[in-house]
Amino acid sequence: MILRIFFAILIILIYFISATHAGIFGPKSYDECITESMKGVKSDLAARAIMKSCREQFPDVDPNA
């Protein structure tokens, strides 16, 4: 009985972790992606990598506009 409860909780946790990774709770726009991801970034190289990643997630947005 306890083992079944443990596995049920484990499955629920795995679902929420994968849902978060899939973007269900992630940014909904390019601007949100940049704002959330840039917190605490001090490196120009890291900032460029974040901008590239956000551009890949939201390809329809022109970041230079």
QUIMOJO-V169761 format. One record per helix or strand of 2 or more residues. SS is the DSSP state (hx for helix, st for strand). FROM is the first residue (numbers start at 1). LEN is the number of residues. If there is no record, write none. Layout:
BEGIN
ss & from & len
SS & FROM & LEN
SS & FROM & LEN
END
This chain:
BEGIN
ss & from & len
hx & 2 & 20
hx & 30 & 8
hx & 44 & 14
END
